[in-house]
Amino acid sequence: MSLVDTYADFIGSVRYRETNLPSGPTPVWDMGAGRPIVLLHGIAAGRRVFCRVTPRLAEGYRVIVPPLRGEVRPAPHVTHDELVDDLGALLDALDLDDVTLLGTSFGGTVALEYAARRDPRVAAVVVQGTFRRFRLRPFDRAAHALSYLFPARLGAAYYRRRVRLGAESRLLAEHAPGLDVLLPDWSGKTPFATLRRRIRIIAALDLAPAVKRIDVPLAFLHGSRDKVVPRALFDELKALRPDARHVLLDGVGHNAALTHPEALVDAVATSSQAPPGA
């Protein structure tokens, strides 16, 4: 089945729950039953990237998938702390406990920072394609700066091409047929101001203190073919927390939720139950 058909079937069956968060009323996906797992998406394309993972996880978990602040309404001035606060407000609003956090890419930074607050409701943290800090290349810094001067011509075109598809177009085409059809629609739903703000947040992050403070089972997942977050950044996380679980997903790129949903679900199910150091 192509990704177009998968996405259409999923959106037709997804269950929404209107939830009041600090940013305003927010429609949250809420599916399945069992221990809750909260999925936090990356910098672009929103939670749509979880369309292949959510139904699989819902076979054994209660799966909660919020849109990060800025997806429903533009958030050109949001801070990383506010995104982390939103996660706590979500747990409050849905009265969640014994929660596993799964964050992919940028969403993983939110999960790690929240877990560092040592909320007793968090039982485990799993991140995939995430980093301690991400160093923007000189070309990326220049394009980011110019996007403020020419947002329509340069900014939107640059980010929507580079961030969403990037260097993994071949891998995505091979394992997620139909993405070329969905991508324009998904791209348009993440406001450009939000996307640009998230890039700025990433450039200033250093999560080393947060990662060291986490005191629940912690797992770092990384695709062996990830061309967005280099392997060296995975190694940095491993060095910070040698007691955590480290999983290299063979043949998987950065967009594991789209290209290899079964591998991601299997790794999450194992990692979320494993003690530190397993």
C-alpha positions in Angstrom: 0.0 0.0 0.0 1.4 3.4 -0.9 1.8 6.1 1.7 -1.0 8.1 0.1 -3.5 5.2 0.8 -2.0 4.5 4.3 -2.4 8.2 5.3 -5.9 8.4 3.9 -7.0 5.3 5.8 -5.4 6.5 9.0 -6.8 10.0 9.0 -10.2 8.5 8.4 -10.0 6.4 11.5 -7.9 8.6 13.9 -9.6 9.6 17.2 -9.2 13.2 18.2 -9.4 14.7 21.7 -9.7 18.5 22.1 -7.2 19.4 24.8 -6.6 22.8 26.4 -2.9 23.6 26.5 -1.1 26.9 27.2 -1.1 27.7 23.5 -4.8 27.2 23.3 -7.3 24.4 22.3 -5.3 21.7 20.7 -6.6 18.5 18.8 -4.6 15.6 20.1 -4.6 12.1 18.6 -5.6 9.6 21.3 -5.8 6.0 20.2 -5.5 2.5 21.7 -5.5 1.4 25.3 -2.8 0.4 27.9 0.3 2.2 29.1 0.4 5.7 27.6 3.1 6.6 25.1 3.4 10.2 24.0 4.9 10.8 20.5 6.7 14.0 19.8 7.4 14.9 16.1 10.4 16.6 14.5 11.0 20.0 13.2 8.9 19.8 10.0 5.8 18.0 8.5 4.2 17.7 11.9 2.8 14.6 13.5 1.7 13.3 10.1 5.0 11.5 10.0 3.5 9.1 12.7 0.7 7.9 10.4 2.4 4.5 10.0 3.6 4.1 13.6 0.5 5.2 15.6 -1.8 2.3 14.6 1.0 -0.2 15.2 1.7 1.2 18.7 -2.0 1.4 19.4 -2.2 -2.4 19.4 -0.4 -2.4 22.8 -0.4 1.2 24.1 -2.6 4.2 24.5 -0.9 6.5 22.0 -1.1 10.2 22.5 0.2 12.4 19.6 0.0 16.2 20.1 1.1 18.7 17.5 4.0 20.8 18.8 3.2 24.4 19.4 3.3 26.2 16.1 1.6 23.5 14.0 -2.0 24.5 14.7 -1.2 28.3 15.0 2.1 30.0 14.0 4.5 30.4 16.9 7.3 32.7 15.6 8.5 33.5 19.2 8.0 30.2 21.0 10.9 29.0 23.2 12.2 25.5 23.9 11.1 25.9 27.5 7.5 26.6 26.4 7.5 23.5 24.3 8.6 21.5 27.3 6.0 23.2 29.5 3.4 22.2 26.9 4.3 18.5 27.4 3.7 18.8 31.2 0.4 20.5 30.5 -0.6 17.7 28.2 0.1 15.1 30.9 -2.0 17.2 33.3 -4.9 17.7 30.9 -5.2 14.0 30.1 -4.3 12.8 33.6 -1.5 10.6 32.3 0.8 8.5 34.5 3.4 5.8 33.9 4.2 7.5 30.6 6.8 6.6 27.9 8.0 9.5 25.9 9.0 8.9 22.3 10.6 11.8 20.6 12.0 11.8 17.0 14.6 14.4 15.9 13.6 17.8 17.3 10.8 16.2 19.3 13.4 14.2 21.1 15.0 17.3 22.5 11.6 18.2 24.1 11.3 14.7 25.5 14.9 14.8 27.0 14.4 18.2 28.5 11.1 17.3 30.1 12.5 14.0 31.5 15.3 16.0 33.1 12.7 17.7 35.3 12.1 14.3 36.9 8.4 14.3 36.7 7.4 11.0 38.5 4.7 10.4 35.9 7.4 9.7 33.3 8.5 6.0 33.3 10.8 5.9 30.3 12.2 8.0 27.5 13.1 6.8 23.9 14.5 9.2 21.3 15.4 8.6 17.7 17.5 10.7 15.5 18.1 13.2 18.3 21.1 15.1 19.4 22.8 16.8 22.3 23.4 19.9 20.1 23.3 20.4 16.4 25.9 22.6 14.7 24.5 24.4 11.7 26.9 24.5 8.8 28.0 28.0 7.5 25.7 27.6 4.4 22.7 26.8 6.7 23.5 29.8 8.9 23.7 32.1 5.9 20.4 30.8 4.4 18.7 31.1 7.8 19.8 34.8 8.1 18.8 35.6 4.5 15.4 34.0 5.1 14.5 37.0 7.3 15.2 39.4 4.4 13.6 37.2 1.7 11.1 34.9 3.5 8.9 34.1 0.5 11.5 33.6 -2.2 14.4 32.2 -0.3 13.4 31.1 3.2 10.3 29.0 2.5 11.9 27.3 -0.6 15.1 26.5 1.2 13.6 25.1 4.4 10.8 23.2 2.8 13.2 21.5 0.4 16.1 20.9 2.7 14.4 20.1 6.1 11.6 17.9 4.8 13.2 15.8 2.2 16.9 16.6 2.4 19.6 14.1 1.6 17.3 11.1 2.1 15.1 11.5 -0.9 16.2 8.1 -2.4 15.6 6.3 0.9 12.2 7.9 1.3 11.2 7.1 -2.3 12.2 3.4 -1.8 10.4 2.8 1.5 7.6 5.4 1.5 6.2 5.5 -2.0 3.7 8.3 -2.4 5.6 10.8 -0.2 6.2 13.0 -3.3 2.4 13.4 -3.5 1.9 14.1 0.2 4.9 16.3 0.8 3.5 19.5 -0.7 0.4 19.2 1.5 2.4 18.4 4.6 4.9 21.2 3.9 2.2 23.8 3.7 0.8 22.8 7.1 3.9 23.8 9.1 3.9 27.6 9.1 7.1 29.0 7.8 7.5 31.3 10.8 7.3 28.2 13.1 9.8 26.3 11.1 12.3 29.2 11.1 11.9 29.6 14.8 12.6 25.9 15.5 15.8 26.2 13.5 16.9 29.1 15.7 16.1 27.1 18.8 18.1 24.1 17.6 21.1 26.3 16.9 21.2 27.4 20.6 20.5 24.1 22.3 23.0 22.1 24.4 21.2 19.3 26.1 24.2 17.8 28.0 23.0 18.9 31.4 19.5 17.6 30.8 20.6 14.2 29.5 22.8 13.7 32.5 19.9 14.4 34.9 17.5 11.9 33.5 16.8 9.1 36.1 14.4 6.8 34.2 15.1 4.1 31.6 16.6 5.9 28.6 17.2 4.7 25.1 18.9 6.4 22.1 17.9 5.0 18.7 19.7 6.0 15.5 19.5 5.0 11.9 22.6 3.6 10.3 21.8 5.6 7.1 20.7 8.8 8.8 22.0 11.7 6.7 20.2 14.5 8.6 21.7 13.9 12.1 25.2 12.5 11.7 26.3 9.4 13.5 28.8 11.5 15.5 25.9 13.1 17.3 24.5 9.7 18.3 28.0 8.9 19.6 27.9 12.1 21.7 24.7 11.0 23.4 26.2 7.6 24.0 29.2 9.1 25.6 27.0 11.3 27.9 25.0 8.3 29.0 26.8 5.0 28.6 24.3 3.4 31.0 21.4 4.1 28.6 20.2 1.7 25.9 21.8 2.4 22.5 20.3 1.0 19.4 21.6 1.4 15.8 18.8 0.6 13.4 20.4 -1.1 10.4 19.5 0.4 7.0 17.3 3.0 8.5 17.6 6.8 7.8 16.4 9.8 9.8 12.7 9.4 8.9 12.3 6.0 10.5 8.6 6.5 11.3 7.9 6.8 7.6 10.3 4.3 6.1 10.7 1.6 8.7 7.7 1.8 11.1 8.0 -1.9 12.2 11.6 -1.5 13.2 10.9 1.7 15.1 7.9 0.1 16.9 9.9 -3.0 17.8 12.8 -0.9 19.2 10.5 1.3 21.2 8.6 -1.7 22.7 11.9 -3.2 23.8 13.6 0.0 24.9 10.7 1.4 26.9 10.6 -1.7 29.1 14.4 -2.2 29.5 16.2 -1.0 32.6 19.1 1.4 32.2 22.3 -0.3 30.9 20.4 -3.1 29.2 
